[in-house]
Amino acid sequence: MSGSAPRHSATDLEELAAGALAAARLAAAEIMAVYAGGFAVERKEDESPVTAADLASHRILESGLARLDPAVPAITEESTPERKAERHAARCLWLVDPLDGTREFVKRNGEFCIAIALIDDSRVRLGLLLHPPTGTIWQGISGRGAARIEADGSRHALAVARPYPQPPRAAASRSHGNPAVEDYLARLGPIDRVPQGSALKFGLLAEGRIDIYARLASRCSEWDVAAGQCIVEQAGGQVVDERGEPLRYNRRESLIVPNFLAYGDPSGPWLEALDGIELHDR
């Protein structure tokens, strides 16, 4: 199907974005109700944490997004294995993390978000991140650019930083740092580290507040990345694998994404700094 016409027009995408945003706001309200009231933390098979907030958001988003276009399945991190298997027959689908940054949620540091992306023929065409504590939204729509939408409805167009400053500003993960990333950042020379949890890093990049985000040698799923990629790309940046190719979705048996770099100014030494770093295949 590669190269065929997109299922949704630009106008369709704007309507779908509005519907996705309405569902995300409902989910955010449930997340914050759990956050305020206290919660237990359970562990999934991979030892990652899950809470009542993850599950409540999942139920709202899986059903709410599916209603926007019944022919487009909504797959979330908390979907059943049978539901996730539907993606293999789908050209177009929603990829959703109902609570990205559950570790940050558990730590109560406020650095968590909802991530929603629309995939068509392996490419991400719509992405949004919603920060439940503030109601702030970062949104990217293919061909329509990227914007930050405040809780009061005000909109601000987004653009990555070009040229990047000296020293460049690098995202530093709250929960997923590792030797490969440390080696990579050292190869960039002097940098300013900007600590940030969850997919909110993509929002900082699209706003021009950081210049590089490297995710190397640690597990990361398609729903963690797709929405952020759309926002960064529509703001003028790139999200690429270690060969410099844009990430694509729903092509592999696994939902684990390859090592990737997200950056604003393409003139930076981002790809060159990968040379010689030992990376394992995820």
N, C-alpha and C positions, 0 to 999 in steps of 0.2 A: 504493500500500500504506500510505500514511501514515495513522496512527491505528489500524491493525490491532493485534491483540493481540501482545505480544512472543513470540518463539519460545521463550524460556527463562524458566521461573519463577525466583523468588528462590532457591529451593533448588537449581535447576539452576545458577544463576550461582555459587553458593558451591562447588559441585562442579567447575565449569569453572575457577574461580579456583584451586582446589587443584591441578588438573591443569596449568594454565598455570604455576603457581609451580614445580611439580616440573620441568617442561621448562626454565624459566628458570634454575633452579639448575644443571642440567646444562650449559646454554649458558654460564653464568657461569664454571664450572670450566674450560671450554675457553678462554674469553677470558683468564682469569688465567694459564693455561699459556702462551699466546702472549705475554702481557705479561711474564712472567718469563723467557722464553727468547729474546727478541729477534725482530724481525719487519721485513719490507720494507714499504714504503708505495708503493702504486700509485695511479694517478689514473683516475677514471671519466670518461665523456664530458663531464660538467659540471665537471670539474676537482676535484671533491670527493675526499678521500682514501678508500682502502679497504685493509684489511689482512686477513691470514689469520684474525684474530679475528672480523672482521665476517662472513666467509664460513662459518667453523665454527659460529658462533652461528646464522646463517641456516639452515643445514642442519638443525640440531637443532630449531629452533623451527618451521620450516615444516612439517616432518613430524610433530613431536610434537603441535602444536596441531591439525593436521588430524585426527589420530586421536581427539581428544576428542569430536568430532561430525563424522563424514565429510561431512555435508551443508553444513558451514560451511568455506569455503576460508580458508587462511591466506596473507595477502599481506604480504611483507616488503620492505624497501627493496632487498634484493638479489635478489628474485624475478625470473625472466625476464619479458620483455615479454608473452609469451603467458600466463603465470601471472597477471600483474597485470591482464590484460584480462578475466579471469574475474570480476572484481569487478562488471562492468557488469550481469551477470545475477544477482547475489547480493543478496538483501535483508539477509542476516546474514553477517558476515565478521570475521576477525581482521585488524587492522592492526598491524604489528610493525616496530619498529626494532631489529634484532638487536644493534646497538652504537651507541647514540645518544651523540654526542660523540666521534666518531673523531678529530677534531682534538685534543681533550683527551687521548685515549688516546695519540696520537702524541707529544704534549708530556710525557707521563708525569706529569700532575698529579693523576691519580686521579678527575677529575670527569667520569665517563662512566657510562652505565647501559644496561640493557635496558628497552625500553618495549613493552608489550603491551596492546592494547585490543580489546574485543569490541563491534562495531557491529551494531545491529539497527534497521532502518528509519531509517537516517541518524543515530541517536542512540547515544552511547557508553554502554554499560550496565555495563561492567567495565573497570577499568584497573589496571595494576600497573607499577611501576618497581622494578628491582632494581639495587643498586649492587654490582658484583662485588667490589671490593676489601674491602668490609666484610660483605657478605651482607645488608645492610639492605634491607627492602622497604617501599614505600609502596603501599597498595592501596585502591581504591574500588570498591564494589559498589552498584549502583543499589538504593536502598531499605534498604541495610544500613550506610551510613556509610563512613567512611574510617579507616584504621589504619596505624600504622607497626609493622612486625614486625621485631624484632631477630634476629640470627643465632642466638641461643639460644632463639628461639621466643616470647619475651615480646612482648605486644601493647600498644600505646598508642593510644587513640582520638584522632583528629585533629580540630581545629577551627581555622578561620581566626581572625585577631585582629579582634575587634569590642569596642569601637571601635578604630580604627587609631590608633597613637600619633603624637605630633608630635615631631620631623618624621617623616613616613612613610618606610618602608624600601622601597627599590626595587631589584629585581634588576638587576645590571649584567652583561651577557654577556661571557664571556671572548673569544669569537671572532666575534661578529656585531654589534658596535656600529656605528652609522651616524648621519648627521646628523639624520634624522627622529626617532630615539629620543632623541638629545641635546636636540633642540628640545622634544620632549614632556616630558622630565624637567625641563628648565628651567622650563617652564610650571607645574609642580607647586610651585615655590618650593623652600625648603630641604628637602633629603631626605638620608637616609643611604643610601649606595650599598652593596649587598651583592654582591660579585663571585661569580659561580657559572656554571660551564659546564653545557651539556646540559639535558635535561629535568628534572634534579634541582631546577631552580628551582621547578617545580610542587610538589615535596615540601616545600621551604621555605615556600611559600605556604600549603599545607595545614596545616603545623605552626604557623602563626602567626608565623613568623620573618621574613617579608617581607610587604609589603602590596600591591605592584603589580609586575607584570611586563608590559612592553610589547614586542611584536614587530612592528615596522613597517618597511615598505619593504625587506624582505630575504626571500629565498626560504626557505620552510619547508613541509614536506610533512605530509600528514595523519597519518602514523605518528609524526611528531615531537611531536604535540600531543594526540592523542586520549586516550591513557592519562592524561596529566596533567590533562586537563579533567575526566575522571571523578573523579579523586582530589580535585581542588579543589572540584568541585560537591558531592561527598558530604561534604566538610568544611565546607560552608556558603558557599563562594565562587562566583565566576562566571568563565567564559571566553567572551568575546563579540567579535563583529566591530566595526567602527567605527560601526555603526548601533546597537550595543547588543544585537544578537541573538545567542543562543547559537550556537556553531559547530556545524555539521552536516557529516556525512561521506558519502562515496560518492555525492554528488549531481552532481558536475561531471565533465566530460571529463578535466580535469587533476586531479592529486593535490596541487597546490599550494594551501595554505590562504590565506585572505585575511589582511590585517592584523588583529591581535587584541590584546586586553587581557585579562590574567588578574588578578583582584583578590579581596580578601577582603571588606572592609566596603563595601557598596554605597552608603553615604552619602558616600564620598570623591569628589573632583573628577575622577575618572579619565576619564570620557567627555568632560566639558566641556573638558578640557585638549587634546583633539584638534582643537578648532576652529581652522581656519586653517593647520594643518600640511599641507604638500604631500605627498600619498601617491600612489604609483602603483598601478595595478591589477595584482595578482600573479596 
